[in-house]
């Protein structure tokens, strides 16, 4: 299960500017948000990507 050490880089990049999405794609069983970072199971991320959820 991902925790803060897994999203350390995504948390740090927020200091560089605004990003529309910060996403950790992994084998977690359920999506969740940790420190403003979306943690998504691979299948859910791909479904969202294929449905243009991140481009609109």
mmCIF file as Biopython writes it, N, C-alpha, C and O atoms, coordinates in Angstrom:
data_model
#
loop_
_atom_site.group_PDB
_atom_site.id
_atom_site.type_symbol
_atom_site.label_atom_id
_atom_site.label_alt_id
_atom_site.label_comp_id
_atom_site.label_asym_id
_atom_site.label_entity_id
_atom_site.label_seq_id
_atom_site.pdbx_PDB_ins_code
_atom_site.Cartn_x
_atom_site.Cartn_y
_atom_site.Cartn_z
_atom_site.occupancy
_atom_site.B_iso_or_equiv
_atom_site.auth_seq_id
_atom_site.auth_asym_id
_atom_site.pdbx_PDB_model_num
ATOM 1   N N  . UNK A ? 1  ? 0.848   -1.177 0.000   1.0 0.0 1  A 1 
ATOM 2   C CA . UNK A ? 1  ? 0.000   0.000  0.000   1.0 0.0 1  A 1 
ATOM 3   C C  . UNK A ? 1  ? 0.895   1.241  0.000   1.0 0.0 1  A 1 
ATOM 4   O O  . UNK A ? 1  ? 1.763   1.371  0.863   1.0 0.0 1  A 1 
ATOM 5   N N  . UNK A ? 2  ? 0.698   2.141  -0.942  1.0 0.0 2  A 1 
ATOM 6   C CA . UNK A ? 2  ? 1.522   3.347  -1.020  1.0 0.0 2  A 1 
ATOM 7   C C  . UNK A ? 2  ? 1.332   4.241  0.204   1.0 0.0 2  A 1 
ATOM 8   O O  . UNK A ? 2  ? 0.234   4.351  0.749   1.0 0.0 2  A 1 
ATOM 9   N N  . UNK A ? 3  ? 2.418   4.869  0.616   1.0 0.0 3  A 1 
ATOM 10  C CA . UNK A ? 3  ? 2.361   5.836  1.707   1.0 0.0 3  A 1 
ATOM 11  C C  . UNK A ? 3  ? 3.180   7.066  1.313   1.0 0.0 3  A 1 
ATOM 12  O O  . UNK A ? 3  ? 3.602   7.187  0.162   1.0 0.0 3  A 1 
ATOM 13  N N  . UNK A ? 4  ? 3.402   7.963  2.245   1.0 0.0 4  A 1 
ATOM 14  C CA . UNK A ? 4  ? 4.082   9.235  1.930   1.0 0.0 4  A 1 
ATOM 15  C C  . UNK A ? 4  ? 5.461   9.050  1.304   1.0 0.0 4  A 1 
ATOM 16  O O  . UNK A ? 4  ? 5.866   9.864  0.473   1.0 0.0 4  A 1 
ATOM 17  N N  . UNK A ? 5  ? 6.183   8.015  1.675   1.0 0.0 5  A 1 
ATOM 18  C CA . UNK A ? 5  ? 7.513   7.831  1.079   1.0 0.0 5  A 1 
ATOM 19  C C  . UNK A ? 5  ? 7.418   7.511  -0.412  1.0 0.0 5  A 1 
ATOM 20  O O  . UNK A ? 5  ? 8.350   7.794  -1.164  1.0 0.0 5  A 1 
ATOM 21  N N  . UNK A ? 6  ? 6.307   6.928  -0.844  1.0 0.0 6  A 1 
ATOM 22  C CA . UNK A ? 6  ? 6.125   6.598  -2.253  1.0 0.0 6  A 1 
ATOM 23  C C  . UNK A ? 6  ? 5.756   7.823  -3.099  1.0 0.0 6  A 1 
ATOM 24  O O  . UNK A ? 6  ? 5.971   7.832  -4.311  1.0 0.0 6  A 1 
ATOM 25  N N  . UNK A ? 7  ? 5.207   8.839  -2.463  1.0 0.0 7  A 1 
ATOM 26  C CA . UNK A ? 7  ? 4.796   10.031 -3.221  1.0 0.0 7  A 1 
ATOM 27  C C  . UNK A ? 7  ? 5.702   11.226 -2.952  1.0 0.0 7  A 1 
ATOM 28  O O  . UNK A ? 7  ? 5.372   12.355 -3.316  1.0 0.0 7  A 1 
ATOM 29  N N  . UNK A ? 8  ? 6.839   10.979 -2.319  1.0 0.0 8  A 1 
ATOM 30  C CA . UNK A ? 8  ? 7.766   12.059 -1.953  1.0 0.0 8  A 1 
ATOM 31  C C  . UNK A ? 8  ? 8.104   12.954 -3.150  1.0 0.0 8  A 1 
ATOM 32  O O  . UNK A ? 8  ? 8.078   14.179 -3.029  1.0 0.0 8  A 1 
ATOM 33  N N  . UNK A ? 9  ? 8.413   12.368 -4.278  1.0 0.0 9  A 1 
ATOM 34  C CA . UNK A ? 9  ? 8.758   13.150 -5.464  1.0 0.0 9  A 1 
ATOM 35  C C  . UNK A ? 9  ? 7.584   13.953 -6.001  1.0 0.0 9  A 1 
ATOM 36  O O  . UNK A ? 9  ? 7.751   15.089 -6.445  1.0 0.0 9  A 1 
ATOM 37  N N  . UNK A ? 10 ? 6.395   13.358 -5.958  1.0 0.0 10 A 1 
ATOM 38  C CA . UNK A ? 10 ? 5.208   14.072 -6.430  1.0 0.0 10 A 1 
ATOM 39  C C  . UNK A ? 10 ? 4.843   15.222 -5.494  1.0 0.0 10 A 1 
ATOM 40  O O  . UNK A ? 10 ? 4.336   16.249 -5.944  1.0 0.0 10 A 1 
ATOM 41  N N  . UNK A ? 11 ? 5.092   15.059 -4.208  1.0 0.0 11 A 1 
ATOM 42  C CA . UNK A ? 11 ? 4.863   16.155 -3.270  1.0 0.0 11 A 1 
ATOM 43  C C  . UNK A ? 11 ? 5.877   17.271 -3.506  1.0 0.0 11 A 1 
ATOM 44  O O  . UNK A ? 11 ? 5.527   18.450 -3.457  1.0 0.0 11 A 1 
ATOM 45  N N  . UNK A ? 12 ? 7.123   16.905 -3.760  1.0 0.0 12 A 1 
ATOM 46  C CA . UNK A ? 12 ? 8.178   17.905 -3.986  1.0 0.0 12 A 1 
ATOM 47  C C  . UNK A ? 12 ? 7.955   18.685 -5.276  1.0 0.0 12 A 1 
ATOM 48  O O  . UNK A ? 12 ? 8.238   19.881 -5.330  1.0 0.0 12 A 1 
ATOM 49  N N  . UNK A ? 13 ? 7.455   18.028 -6.307  1.0 0.0 13 A 1 
ATOM 50  C CA . UNK A ? 13 ? 7.279   18.718 -7.589  1.0 0.0 13 A 1 
ATOM 51  C C  . UNK A ? 13 ? 6.212   19.806 -7.495  1.0 0.0 13 A 1 
ATOM 52  O O  . UNK A ? 13 ? 6.220   20.746 -8.289  1.0 0.0 13 A 1 
ATOM 53  N N  . UNK A ? 14 ? 5.311   19.692 -6.551  1.0 0.0 14 A 1 
ATOM 54  C CA . UNK A ? 14 ? 4.282   20.717 -6.361  1.0 0.0 14 A 1 
ATOM 55  C C  . UNK A ? 14 ? 4.908   22.058 -6.013  1.0 0.0 14 A 1 
ATOM 56  O O  . UNK A ? 14 ? 4.320   23.106 -6.286  1.0 0.0 14 A 1 
ATOM 57  N N  . UNK A ? 15 ? 6.088   22.037 -5.417  1.0 0.0 15 A 1 
ATOM 58  C CA . UNK A ? 15 ? 6.790   23.276 -5.074  1.0 0.0 15 A 1 
ATOM 59  C C  . UNK A ? 15 ? 7.330   23.987 -6.312  1.0 0.0 15 A 1 
ATOM 60  O O  . UNK A ? 15 ? 7.654   25.173 -6.250  1.0 0.0 15 A 1 
ATOM 61  N N  . UNK A ? 16 ? 7.430   23.281 -7.429  1.0 0.0 16 A 1 
ATOM 62  C CA . UNK A ? 16 ? 7.978   23.851 -8.665  1.0 0.0 16 A 1 
ATOM 63  C C  . UNK A ? 16 ? 6.933   24.623 -9.470  1.0 0.0 16 A 1 
ATOM 64  O O  . UNK A ? 16 ? 7.294   25.412 -10.344 1.0 0.0 16 A 1 
ATOM 65  N N  . UNK A ? 17 ? 5.651   24.408 -9.193  1.0 0.0 17 A 1 
ATOM 66  C CA . UNK A ? 17 ? 4.607   25.102 -9.926  1.0 0.0 17 A 1 
ATOM 67  C C  . UNK A ? 17 ? 3.295   24.355 -9.835  1.0 0.0 17 A 1 
ATOM 68  O O  . UNK A ? 17 ? 3.175   23.353 -9.130  1.0 0.0 17 A 1 
ATOM 69  N N  . UNK A ? 18 ? 2.317   24.861 -10.561 1.0 0.0 18 A 1 
ATOM 70  C CA . UNK A ? 18 ? 0.993   24.254 -10.574 1.0 0.0 18 A 1 
ATOM 71  C C  . UNK A ? 18 ? 0.930   23.106 -11.572 1.0 0.0 18 A 1 
ATOM 72  O O  . UNK A ? 18 ? 1.396   23.222 -12.705 1.0 0.0 18 A 1 
ATOM 73  N N  . UNK A ? 19 ? 0.359   22.023 -11.142 1.0 0.0 19 A 1 
ATOM 74  C CA . UNK A ? 19 ? 0.143   20.870 -12.003 1.0 0.0 19 A 1 
ATOM 75  C C  . UNK A ? 19 ? -1.325  20.500 -11.935 1.0 0.0 19 A 1 
ATOM 76  O O  . UNK A ? 19 ? -1.925  20.517 -10.861 1.0 0.0 19 A 1 
ATOM 77  N N  . UNK A ? 20 ? -1.895  20.170 -13.061 1.0 0.0 20 A 1 
ATOM 78  C CA . UNK A ? 20 ? -3.306  19.798 -13.094 1.0 0.0 20 A 1 
ATOM 79  C C  . UNK A ? 20 ? -3.534  18.486 -12.348 1.0 0.0 20 A 1 
ATOM 80  O O  . UNK A ? 20 ? -4.532  18.335 -11.645 1.0 0.0 20 A 1 
ATOM 81  N N  . UNK A ? 21 ? -2.609  17.536 -12.502 1.0 0.0 21 A 1 
ATOM 82  C CA . UNK A ? 21 ? -2.732  16.238 -11.855 1.0 0.0 21 A 1 
ATOM 83  C C  . UNK A ? 21 ? -1.375  15.783 -11.335 1.0 0.0 21 A 1 
ATOM 84  O O  . UNK A ? 21 ? -0.343  15.988 -11.974 1.0 0.0 21 A 1 
ATOM 85  N N  . UNK A ? 22 ? -1.401  15.172 -10.184 1.0 0.0 22 A 1 
ATOM 86  C CA . UNK A ? 22 ? -0.245  14.432 -9.663  1.0 0.0 22 A 1 
ATOM 87  C C  . UNK A ? 22 ? -0.783  13.049 -9.335  1.0 0.0 22 A 1 
ATOM 88  O O  . UNK A ? 22 ? -1.628  12.898 -8.453  1.0 0.0 22 A 1 
ATOM 89  N N  . UNK A ? 23 ? -0.294  12.045 -10.043 1.0 0.0 23 A 1 
ATOM 90  C CA . UNK A ? 23 ? -0.886  10.709 -9.968  1.0 0.0 23 A 1 
ATOM 91  C C  . UNK A ? 23 ? 0.200   9.667  -9.730  1.0 0.0 23 A 1 
ATOM 92  O O  . UNK A ? 23 ? 1.242   9.673  -10.385 1.0 0.0 23 A 1 
ATOM 93  N N  . UNK A ? 24 ? -0.062  8.781  -8.787  1.0 0.0 24 A 1 
ATOM 94  C CA . UNK A ? 24 ? 0.768   7.604  -8.573  1.0 0.0 24 A 1 
ATOM 95  C C  . UNK A ? 24 ? -0.046  6.415  -9.063  1.0 0.0 24 A 1 
ATOM 96  O O  . UNK A ? 24 ? -1.109  6.121  -8.516  1.0 0.0 24 A 1 
ATOM 97  N N  . UNK A ? 25 ? 0.441   5.737  -10.081 1.0 0.0 25 A 1 
ATOM 98  C CA . UNK A ? 25 ? -0.230  4.558  -10.627 1.0 0.0 25 A 1 
ATOM 99  C C  . UNK A ? 25 ? 0.452   3.330  -10.027 1.0 0.0 25 A 1 
ATOM 100 O O  . UNK A ? 25 ? 1.671   3.178  -10.107 1.0 0.0 25 A 1 
ATOM 101 N N  . UNK A ? 26 ? -0.357  2.458  -9.426  1.0 0.0 26 A 1 
ATOM 102 C CA . UNK A ? 26 ? 0.220   1.316  -8.725  1.0 0.0 26 A 1 
ATOM 103 C C  . UNK A ? 26 ? -0.785  0.167  -8.655  1.0 0.0 26 A 1 
ATOM 104 O O  . UNK A ? 26 ? -1.826  0.192  -9.312  1.0 0.0 26 A 1 
ATOM 105 N N  . UNK A ? 27 ? -0.460  -0.811 -7.868  1.0 0.0 27 A 1 
ATOM 106 C CA . UNK A ? 27 ? -1.337  -1.972 -7.728  1.0 0.0 27 A 1 
ATOM 107 C C  . UNK A ? 27 ? -2.242  -1.866 -6.508  1.0 0.0 27 A 1 
ATOM 108 O O  . UNK A ? 27 ? -2.757  -2.881 -6.040  1.0 0.0 27 A 1 
ATOM 109 N N  . UNK A ? 28 ? -2.444  -0.670 -5.988  1.0 0.0 28 A 1 
ATOM 110 C CA . UNK A ? 28 ? -3.347  -0.475 -4.853  1.0 0.0 28 A 1 
ATOM 111 C C  . UNK A ? 28 ? -4.741  -0.985 -5.225  1.0 0.0 28 A 1 
ATOM 112 O O  . UNK A ? 28 ? -5.152  -0.865 -6.379  1.0 0.0 28 A 1 
ATOM 113 N N  . UNK A ? 29 ? -5.465  -1.547 -4.268  1.0 0.0 29 A 1 
ATOM 114 C CA . UNK A ? 29 ? -6.774  -2.111 -4.590  1.0 0.0 29 A 1 
ATOM 115 C C  . UNK A ? 29 ? -7.856  -1.067 -4.847  1.0 0.0 29 A 1 
ATOM 116 O O  . UNK A ? 29 ? -8.802  -1.335 -5.588  1.0 0.0 29 A 1 
ATOM 117 N N  . UNK A ? 30 ? -7.735  0.113  -4.252  1.0 0.0 30 A 1 
ATOM 118 C CA . UNK A ? 30 ? -8.753  1.157  -4.370  1.0 0.0 30 A 1 
ATOM 119 C C  . UNK A ? 30 ? -8.090  2.516  -4.610  1.0 0.0 30 A 1 
ATOM 120 O O  . UNK A ? 30 ? -6.986  2.762  -4.125  1.0 0.0 30 A 1 
ATOM 121 N N  . UNK A ? 31 ? -8.763  3.397  -5.359  1.0 0.0 31 A 1 
ATOM 122 C CA . UNK A ? 31 ? -8.227  4.749  -5.522  1.0 0.0 31 A 1 
ATOM 123 C C  . UNK A ? 31 ? -8.370  5.540  -4.230  1.0 0.0 31 A 1 
ATOM 124 O O  . UNK A ? 31 ? -9.286  5.307  -3.441  1.0 0.0 31 A 1 
ATOM 125 N N  . UNK A ? 32 ? -7.452  6.476  -4.026  1.0 0.0 32 A 1 
ATOM 126 C CA . UNK A ? 32 ? -7.541  7.375  -2.878  1.0 0.0 32 A 1 
ATOM 127 C C  . UNK A ? 32 ? -6.663  8.586  -3.139  1.0 0.0 32 A 1 
ATOM 128 O O  . UNK A ? 32 ? -5.927  8.628  -4.125  1.0 0.0 32 A 1 
ATOM 129 N N  . UNK A ? 33 ? -6.740  9.554  -2.267  1.0 0.0 33 A 1 
ATOM 130 C CA . UNK A ? 33 ? -5.915  10.765 -2.368  1.0 0.0 33 A 1 
ATOM 131 C C  . UNK A ? 33 ? -5.086  10.867 -1.101  1.0 0.0 33 A 1 
ATOM 132 O O  . UNK A ? 33 ? -5.601  10.716 0.007   1.0 0.0 33 A 1 
ATOM 133 N N  . UNK A ? 34 ? -3.812  11.123 -1.273  1.0 0.0 34 A 1 
ATOM 134 C CA . UNK A ? 34 ? -2.883  11.269 -0.153  1.0 0.0 34 A 1 
ATOM 135 C C  . UNK A ? 34 ? -2.034  12.506 -0.402  1.0 0.0 34 A 1 
ATOM 136 O O  . UNK A ? 34 ? -1.259  12.538 -1.358  1.0 0.0 34 A 1 
ATOM 137 N N  . UNK A ? 35 ? -2.163  13.504 0.424   1.0 0.0 35 A 1 
ATOM 138 C CA . UNK A ? 35 ? -1.372  14.720 0.276   1.0 0.0 35 A 1 
ATOM 139 C C  . UNK A ? 35 ? -1.605  15.440 -1.037  1.0 0.0 35 A 1 
ATOM 140 O O  . UNK A ? 35 ? -0.701  16.100 -1.549  1.0 0.0 35 A 1 
ATOM 141 N N  . UNK A ? 36 ? -2.812  15.323 -1.594  1.0 0.0 36 A 1 
ATOM 142 C CA . UNK A ? 36 ? -3.128  15.960 -2.866  1.0 0.0 36 A 1 
ATOM 143 C C  . UNK A ? 36 ? -2.707  15.145 -4.079  1.0 0.0 36 A 1 
ATOM 144 O O  . UNK A ? 36 ? -2.866  15.596 -5.213  1.0 0.0 36 A 1 
ATOM 145 N N  . UNK A ? 37 ? -2.176  13.955 -3.855  1.0 0.0 37 A 1 
ATOM 146 C CA . UNK A ? 37 ? -1.751  13.068 -4.943  1.0 0.0 37 A 1 
ATOM 147 C C  . UNK A ? 37 ? -2.802  11.969 -5.105  1.0 0.0 37 A 1 
ATOM 148 O O  . UNK A ? 37 ? -3.183  11.308 -4.139  1.0 0.0 37 A 1 
ATOM 149 N N  . UNK A ? 38 ? -3.262  11.788 -6.347  1.0 0.0 38 A 1 
ATOM 150 C CA . UNK A ? 38 ? -4.194  10.696 -6.622  1.0 0.0 38 A 1 
ATOM 151 C C  . UNK A ? 38 ? -3.416  9.389  -6.687  1.0 0.0 38 A 1 
ATOM 152 O O  . UNK A ? 38 ? -2.433  9.278  -7.420  1.0 0.0 38 A 1 
ATOM 153 N N  . UNK A ? 39 ? -3.855  8.415  -5.927  1.0 0.0 39 A 1 
ATOM 154 C CA . UNK A ? 39 ? -3.277  7.081  -5.983  1.0 0.0 39 A 1 
ATOM 155 C C  . UNK A ? 39 ? -4.300  6.206  -6.683  1.0 0.0 39 A 1 
ATOM 156 O O  . UNK A ? 39 ? -5.402  5.989  -6.180  1.0 0.0 39 A 1 
ATOM 157 N N  . UNK A ? 40 ? -3.917  5.704  -7.861  1.0 0.0 40 A 1 
ATOM 158 C CA . UNK A ? 40 ? -4.867  4.962  -8.682  1.0 0.0 40 A 1 
ATOM 159 C C  . UNK A ? 40 ? -4.350  3.569  -9.022  1.0 0.0 40 A 1 
ATOM 160 O O  . UNK A ? 40 ? -3.175  3.386  -9.339  1.0 0.0 40 A 1 
ATOM 161 N N  . UNK A ? 41 ? -5.250  2.593  -8.949  1.0 0.0 41 A 1 
ATOM 162 C CA . UNK A ? 41 ? -4.899  1.274  -9.474  1.0 0.0 41 A 1 
ATOM 163 C C  . UNK A ? 41 ? -4.656  1.392  -10.981 1.0 0.0 41 A 1 
ATOM 164 O O  . UNK A ? 41 ? -5.256  2.240  -11.642 1.0 0.0 41 A 1 
ATOM 165 N N  . UNK A ? 42 ? -3.800  0.567  -11.509 1.0 0.0 42 A 1 
ATOM 166 C CA . UNK A ? 42 ? -3.436  0.628  -12.927 1.0 0.0 42 A 1 
ATOM 167 C C  . UNK A ? 42 ? -4.679  0.596  -13.819 1.0 0.0 42 A 1 
ATOM 168 O O  . UNK A ? 42 ? -4.815  1.415  -14.729 1.0 0.0 42 A 1 
ATOM 169 N N  . UNK A ? 43 ? -5.569  -0.334 -13.562 1.0 0.0 43 A 1 
ATOM 170 C CA . UNK A ? 43 ? -6.754  -0.480 -14.421 1.0 0.0 43 A 1 
ATOM 171 C C  . UNK A ? 43 ? -7.602  0.789  -14.421 1.0 0.0 43 A 1 
ATOM 172 O O  . UNK A ? 43 ? -8.061  1.223  -15.478 1.0 0.0 43 A 1 
ATOM 173 N N  . UNK A ? 44 ? -7.812  1.376  -13.275 1.0 0.0 44 A 1 
ATOM 174 C CA . UNK A ? 44 ? -8.615  2.602  -13.217 1.0 0.0 44 A 1 
ATOM 175 C C  . UNK A ? 44 ? -7.926  3.760  -13.935 1.0 0.0 44 A 1 
ATOM 176 O O  . UNK A ? 44 ? -8.578  4.533  -14.637 1.0 0.0 44 A 1 
ATOM 177 N N  . UNK A ? 45 ? -6.610  3.880  -13.759 1.0 0.0 45 A 1 
ATOM 178 C CA . UNK A ? 45 ? -5.875  4.932  -14.463 1.0 0.0 45 A 1 
ATOM 179 C C  . UNK A ? 45 ? -6.026  4.778  -15.972 1.0 0.0 45 A 1 
ATOM 180 O O  . UNK A ? 45 ? -6.302  5.754  -16.669 1.0 0.0 45 A 1 
ATOM 181 N N  . UNK A ? 46 ? -5.848  3.561  -16.481 1.0 0.0 46 A 1 
ATOM 182 C CA . UNK A ? 46 ? -5.962  3.337  -17.921 1.0 0.0 46 A 1 
ATOM 183 C C  . UNK A ? 46 ? -7.371  3.605  -18.427 1.0 0.0 46 A 1 
ATOM 184 O O  . UNK A ? 46 ? -7.540  4.153  -19.516 1.0 0.0 46 A 1 
ATOM 185 N N  . UNK A ? 47 ? -8.375  3.231  -17.660 1.0 0.0 47 A 1 
ATOM 186 C CA . UNK A ? 47 ? -9.754  3.527  -18.064 1.0 0.0 47 A 1 
ATOM 187 C C  . UNK A ? 47 ? -9.986  5.031  -18.156 1.0 0.0 47 A 1 
ATOM 188 O O  . UNK A ? 47 ? -10.591 5.517  -19.112 1.0 0.0 47 A 1 
ATOM 189 N N  . UNK A ? 48 ? -9.505  5.754  -17.165 1.0 0.0 48 A 1 
ATOM 190 C CA . UNK A ? 48 ? -9.649  7.219  -17.189 1.0 0.0 48 A 1 
ATOM 191 C C  . UNK A ? 48 ? -8.879  7.821  -18.359 1.0 0.0 48 A 1 
ATOM 192 O O  . UNK A ? 48 ? -9.370  8.728  -19.031 1.0 0.0 48 A 1 
ATOM 193 N N  . UNK A ? 49 ? -7.681  7.320  -18.599 1.0 0.0 49 A 1 
ATOM 194 C CA . UNK A ? 49 ? -6.860  7.820  -19.687 1.0 0.0 49 A 1 
ATOM 195 C C  . UNK A ? 49 ? -7.534  7.567  -21.032 1.0 0.0 49 A 1 
ATOM 196 O O  . UNK A ? 49 ? -7.606  8.461  -21.875 1.0 0.0 49 A 1 
ATOM 197 N N  . UNK A ? 50 ? -8.026  6.345  -21.227 1.0 0.0 50 A 1 
ATOM 198 C CA . UNK A ? 50 ? -8.696  6.002  -22.480 1.0 0.0 50 A 1 
ATOM 199 C C  . UNK A ? 50 ? -9.987  6.772  -22.680 1.0 0.0 50 A 1 
ATOM 200 O O  . UNK A ? 50 ? -10.414 6.985  -23.815 1.0 0.0 50 A 1 
ATOM 201 N N  . UNK A ? 51 ? -10.614 7.191  -21.591 1.0 0.0 51 A 1 
ATOM 202 C CA . UNK A ? 51 ? -11.856 7.967  -21.680 1.0 0.0 51 A 1 
ATOM 203 C C  . UNK A ? 51 ? -11.601 9.465  -21.662 1.0 0.0 51 A 1 
ATOM 204 O O  . UNK A ? 51 ? -12.527 10.252 -21.469 1.0 0.0 51 A 1 
ATOM 205 N N  . UNK A ? 52 ? -10.351 9.863  -21.860 1.0 0.0 52 A 1 
ATOM 206 C CA . UNK A ? 52 ? -9.940  11.271 -21.925 1.0 0.0 52 A 1 
ATOM 207 C C  . UNK A ? 52 ? -10.208 12.042 -20.647 1.0 0.0 52 A 1 
ATOM 208 O O  . UNK A ? 52 ? -10.386 13.259 -20.705 1.0 0.0 52 A 1 
ATOM 209 N N  . UNK A ? 53 ? -10.243 11.393 -19.506 1.0 0.0 53 A 1 
ATOM 210 C CA . UNK A ? 53 ? -10.509 12.079 -18.239 1.0 0.0 53 A 1 
ATOM 211 C C  . UNK A ? 53 ? -9.414  13.086 -17.902 1.0 0.0 53 A 1 
ATOM 212 O O  . UNK A ? 53 ? -9.679  14.055 -17.190 1.0 0.0 53 A 1 
ATOM 213 N N  . UNK A ? 54 ? -8.212  12.888 -18.386 1.0 0.0 54 A 1 
ATOM 214 C CA . UNK A ? 54 ? -7.116  13.784 -18.034 1.0 0.0 54 A 1 
ATOM 215 C C  . UNK A ? 54 ? -6.804  14.821 -19.113 1.0 0.0 54 A 1 
ATOM 216 O O  . UNK A ? 54 ? -5.925  15.661 -18.923 1.0 0.0 54 A 1 
ATOM 217 N N  . UNK A ? 55 ? -7.490  14.773 -20.202 1.0 0.0 55 A 1 
ATOM 218 C CA . UNK A ? 55 ? -7.191  15.716 -21.291 1.0 0.0 55 A 1 
ATOM 219 C C  . UNK A ? 55 ? -8.273  16.754 -21.478 1.0 0.0 55 A 1 
ATOM 220 O O  . UNK A ? 55 ? -8.068  17.730 -22.200 1.0 0.0 55 A 1 
ATOM 221 N N  . UNK A ? 56 ? -9.422  16.572 -20.845 1.0 0.0 56 A 1 
ATOM 222 C CA . UNK A ? 56 ? -10.509 17.537 -21.050 1.0 0.0 56 A 1 
ATOM 223 C C  . UNK A ? 56 ? -10.570 18.569 -19.964 1.0 0.0 56 A 1 
ATOM 224 O O  . UNK A ? 56 ? -11.430 19.449 -19.996 1.0 0.0 56 A 1 
#
